[in-house]
Amino acid sequence: MVETLKVVHLLSLAVALGMTTANLVTMGYAGGLDAAARPAFGPLGRAFGAYGVMAVALLWITGVALTLLKYDVTALSGWFLAKLVLVVVLTGLVITARTTGAKAIADGVPPPMPLMRQITTGMLGSGVLIVICAVMAFN
């Protein structure tokens, strides 16, 4: 059971980081196109975002399950706590990106790309720091 949870947890992390990276690459590519061509990339970015949200949800589910099944929660290290803070930051950024994008679509305008790029870069950065903290916590 624990091994299965670990596999799903790590694959979810890979998907979350992959979708974030794919969105950054797509934003960079679309940003170099003329304004008329950019809207064609909107559905792609939304799809990447949707898969990323599902991956983060799976990370939470499997992470909580692994913590409760495998570890004494009263003896978790500072690295684990730092990782947990970064997971909360990542989740907040994911929610912010999705609500910002959804509001823009509802208003009939494109999402603010500089802000979306900042949020997405923050997601990627926090994801990388989560991996570093996890390596240190479970060393």
Wavefront OBJ file of the C-alpha trace (Angstrom):
o trace
v 0.000 0.000 0.000
v 2.715 2.471 0.978
v 4.721 1.664 -2.147
v 1.686 2.288 -4.350
v 1.060 5.615 -2.625
v 4.710 6.590 -3.157
v 4.504 5.753 -6.865
v 1.308 7.770 -7.330
v 2.795 10.613 -5.263
v 5.969 10.790 -7.358
v 4.100 10.486 -10.656
v 1.749 13.271 -9.550
v 4.748 15.442 -8.769
v 6.175 14.713 -12.219
v 2.873 15.648 -13.873
v 2.535 18.844 -11.816
v 6.079 19.979 -12.688
v 5.648 18.881 -16.305
v 2.402 20.792 -16.801
v 3.910 23.883 -15.191
v 6.963 23.697 -17.444
v 4.759 23.080 -20.493
v 2.700 26.167 -19.644
v 5.831 28.311 -19.304
v 7.164 27.077 -22.657
v 3.793 27.659 -24.322
v 3.520 31.168 -22.844
v 6.995 31.984 -24.101
v 6.243 30.695 -27.569
v 2.823 32.346 -27.820
v 4.268 35.601 -26.483
v 6.460 35.837 -29.567
v 3.513 35.543 -31.943
v 1.317 38.331 -33.230
v -1.743 39.120 -31.094
v -4.155 37.433 -33.525
v -2.422 34.039 -33.178
v -2.144 33.994 -29.361
v -5.754 32.996 -28.529
v -5.210 29.652 -30.258
v -2.941 28.666 -27.354
v -5.528 29.400 -24.644
v -7.158 25.944 -24.675
v -3.745 24.290 -24.485
v -2.781 26.324 -21.424
v -6.122 25.580 -19.753
v -5.653 21.843 -20.398
v -2.151 21.919 -18.910
v -3.564 23.797 -15.934
v -6.396 21.310 -15.423
v -3.989 18.372 -15.397
v -1.749 20.298 -13.018
v -4.648 20.894 -10.611
v -5.503 17.181 -10.652
v -1.853 16.346 -9.980
v -1.679 18.740 -7.022
v -4.896 17.262 -5.607
v -3.380 13.769 -5.895
v -0.201 15.048 -4.241
v -2.239 16.231 -1.265
v -4.191 12.980 -0.990
v -1.183 10.699 -1.287
v 1.059 12.975 0.797
v -1.344 13.088 3.725
v -1.911 9.324 3.486
v 1.834 8.607 3.393
v 2.508 10.919 6.319
v -0.163 9.297 8.467
v 0.727 5.719 7.488
v 4.496 5.915 7.562
v 5.728 8.655 9.893
v 5.417 9.773 13.477
v 3.935 13.216 12.872
v 5.254 14.487 16.212
v 8.849 13.895 15.082
v 8.879 15.414 11.597
v 11.981 17.407 10.695
v 12.303 21.082 9.854
v 12.894 20.060 6.237
v 9.546 18.285 6.185
v 7.833 21.321 7.675
v 9.522 23.574 5.090
v 8.304 21.203 2.383
v 4.792 21.397 3.781
v 4.873 25.213 3.777
v 6.024 25.147 0.153
v 3.216 22.733 -0.734
v 0.738 25.231 0.732
v 2.405 28.015 -1.303
v 2.226 25.879 -4.446
v -1.445 25.125 -3.814
v -2.186 28.825 -3.312
v -0.437 29.683 -6.563
v -2.352 26.969 -8.432
v -5.651 28.291 -7.084
v -4.648 31.872 -7.941
v -3.706 30.911 -11.503
v -6.945 29.033 -12.065
v -9.175 31.765 -10.615
v -7.311 34.528 -12.474
v -7.653 32.634 -15.752
v -11.301 31.778 -15.145
v -12.169 35.387 -14.282
v -10.486 36.657 -17.430
v -12.344 34.127 -19.583
v -15.645 35.051 -17.914
v -14.907 38.726 -18.633
v -14.151 37.882 -22.271
v -10.534 39.020 -22.126
v -7.258 37.102 -22.223
v -5.605 36.433 -18.864
v -2.917 38.973 -17.914
v 0.143 37.203 -19.299
v 2.815 38.943 -17.194
v 0.923 37.987 -14.024
v 0.249 34.446 -15.259
v 3.935 34.041 -16.140
v 4.925 35.217 -12.632
v 2.470 32.850 -10.968
v 3.566 29.922 -13.137
v 7.236 30.656 -12.485
v 6.428 30.696 -8.765
v 4.734 27.321 -9.115
v 7.781 25.843 -10.836
v 10.147 27.366 -8.281
v 8.135 26.106 -5.333
v 7.921 22.653 -6.960
v 11.695 22.479 -7.292
v 12.150 23.629 -3.680
v 9.619 21.002 -2.559
v 11.758 18.306 -4.184
v 14.903 19.661 -2.491
v 13.210 19.767 0.922
v 11.804 16.261 0.414
v 15.242 14.887 -0.411
v 16.645 16.498 2.740
v 13.689 15.416 4.903
v 13.739 11.785 3.820
v 17.509 11.403 3.553
l 1 2 3 4 5 6 7 8 9 10 11 12 13 14 15 16 17 18 19 20 21 22 23 24 25 26 27 28 29 30 31 32 33 34 35 36 37 38 39 40 41 42 43 44 45 46 47 48 49 50 51 52 53 54 55 56 57 58 59 60 61 62 63 64 65 66 67 68 69 70 71 72 73 74 75 76 77 78 79 80 81 82 83 84 85 86 87 88 89 90 91 92 93 94 95 96 97 98 99 100 101 102 103 104 105 106 107 108 109 110 111 112 113 114 115 116 117 118 119 120 121 122 123 124 125 126 127 128 129 130 131 132 133 134 135 136 137 138 139
